[in-house]
Amino acid sequence: MSLFTTTYDVIVVGGGHAGSEAAAASANMGAHTLLITMNLQNIAQMSCNPAMGGIAKGQIVREIDALGGYSGIVTDKTAIQFKMLNKSKGPAMWSPRAQSDRMQFAECWRNMLEQTENLDFYQDSVNGLIFDENKIIGVKTNLGLEIKAKTVIVTAGTFLNGLIHIGEKTFGGGRAGEGASTGITEDLVAKGFESGRMKTGTPPRVDGRSLDYSKMTEQPGDDNPKKFSYLPITSVLKEQRSCYLTYTNQTTHDLLREGFDRSPMFNGRIKSTGPRYCPSVEDKINRFADKERHQVFVEPEGWNTVEIYVNGFSTSLPEDIQDKAIRSIPGFENVKFFRYGYAIEYDYFPPTQLTHSLETKLIENLFFAGQINGTTGYEEAAAQGLMAGVNAALKTQNKEPFILKRSEAYIGVLIDDLITKGTEEPYRMFTSRAEYRTLLRQDNADLRLTPKAYELGLASQERLDRVEEKKQKTEETIEFLKKLSVTKEDINPILEKKNLAAISQSMKLYKIAARPQLTFNDFLSIEKLNNFIEENSIDKEIIEQVEIHLKYSGYIEKEKSNADKLNRLENVPIPSSFDYTKVKSLSYEAREKLLKIKPTSISQASRISGVSPSDVSVLLVYMGR
Ligand code: FAD
């Protein structure tokens, strides 16, 4: 049956973080897009923590924003607290994080999508995929509809054959209160896809009115909060809500241990792997048995709700154990529960089955994005969604795929890691995964990516102009500093204040400003500099760029040169028809992995685990280098 007579350019299955960005990107690129999701009320629902960003993840949100995605805008519009993490470290590590109002977040996303041209919505559950041999041509739904499309992006999150666990209770579901999704995995496996199972969990939500905050430490937001979006349509927070910090103790741990024999984590009922870096509280006390306490962050779920997210207390232990144990935490003695914590197991598809454009290797025009690819986290999902949306739209326009290099974006690192190395446990981004993290900073995502977004049609001329102005003014300010000679009378009072050795003759300000103990603001008393700033409207954002240049240009240049070297290898392509079985001097393991991953370049081949430098040399010889 088909009530839909249109053949869509792009169908997006699932309106989570990946699906919402995918739908926005493809529609904004002019592709006629349909977003099918189980419940239109839950668009971009935050299944777990009501927060966006954090270490490395904050950089991803900035990149999404620079590429014309919506996650940064929605986060700014719904934020209740903002923090720049790692501010004591170098700028490569600065990571923005905001807590959002959970309900407003979903509402704001839906609003933004409703204002997006070329985007249709439909609430139903997709339970099958329609193929024409090795091409996808549409989807089937629970209501029996068949809807045709040139490309399909599956972003089903934790819903595929989802199984929820609380203590000894197990039931089907994609998230608390929502049904699981069946049919898609089965259709894909029948087509030859490999699937696996992963697990994740969430903590209880409690009534904030039942907590005693006097026993906890207040964690306010930043004094001068920033924001995620580079666009002027959002503003920084004027008012913020505080979080609170408390700790588990030995009693909590003993009470939790009482439930271990009824725990699905320990009695073998949960068989799949969970996120290593976001472990459940039972996992923490089991793995780090000698630790006397663990942090518990008490985080409000919004402006107008008393609901509290108990960060750090993710658990699937039985309700009675959760209830008893949490009461032993200072401030939680009289707690009232809104919802108990739970774990969920779900199907994922090892991402080595994808190309860099996130299209599957087995089925043409079929794309996967988000948790279905073995990742965890809203930011990782949203980034993949945006890239899949862009690439599905490009495919319908018969254009080359849009691929970001590892040296261009965390998003490039994320996708390259997934498709080249695969993942056997929920993958989350870290700064350590990026070899060029001094290049991939949160402050320069617009400089790196907005020109690309403009080419794709995802950034306006005005937006591009603003980025070019930022670049130009930064360069002009650096040039000015290089030329500006300052006298000892100008500088020595500043140096003295910082207990630094005085200078005996005039010097270029550029040289002095590079000293680590000094900041740009220290020099604002120099009249010529002040005049330059005023006459050229040099704002805080540009001053920050100049400051980073002054202090880190050595590292930045070194990373650029390393990246250029790698990019030269990136440019040595391996034809898709290349027959590795004929290359006898490859190790057995390398041959097997190369046949599976089918890397498109020597550089990608070199990143596959099991492919050694000598295997790379062999390949280089075959490619005529
Ligand atoms: P989701 O946000 O799950 O969205 C999937 C969407 O697809 C949903 O709207 C769903 O209704 C829809 N859908 C699914 N199947 C179909 C279908 N067949 N037809 C139509 N619509 C469909 N991340 C962390 O980083 N840390 C954590 O600690 C963490 N804990 C989590 C705990 C739980 C219990 C859950 C459920 C998730 C947790 N996450 C955590 C993961 C985080 O929620 C996801 O990484 C992120 O939401 C993934 O985004 P997504 O778009 O891939 O999928």
Boltz pocket constraint, residues with backbone or C-beta under 6 A from the ligand:
constraints:
  - pocket:
      binder: B
      contacts: [[A, 13], [A, 14], [A, 15], [A, 16], [A, 17], [A, 18], [A, 19], [A, 36], [A, 37], [A, 38], [A, 39], [A, 42], [A, 43], [A, 44], [A, 45], [A, 46], [A, 47], [A, 48], [A, 49], [A, 124], [A, 125], [A, 126], [A, 127], [A, 155], [A, 156], [A, 157], [A, 158], [A, 159], [A, 160], [A, 174], [A, 175], [A, 176], [A, 181], [A, 182], [A, 184], [A, 200], [A, 201], [A, 202], [A, 278], [A, 342], [A, 343], [A, 344], [A, 369], [A, 370], [A, 371], [A, 372], [A, 375], [A, 376], [A, 377], [A, 378], [A, 381], [A, 382]]
      max_distance: 6.0
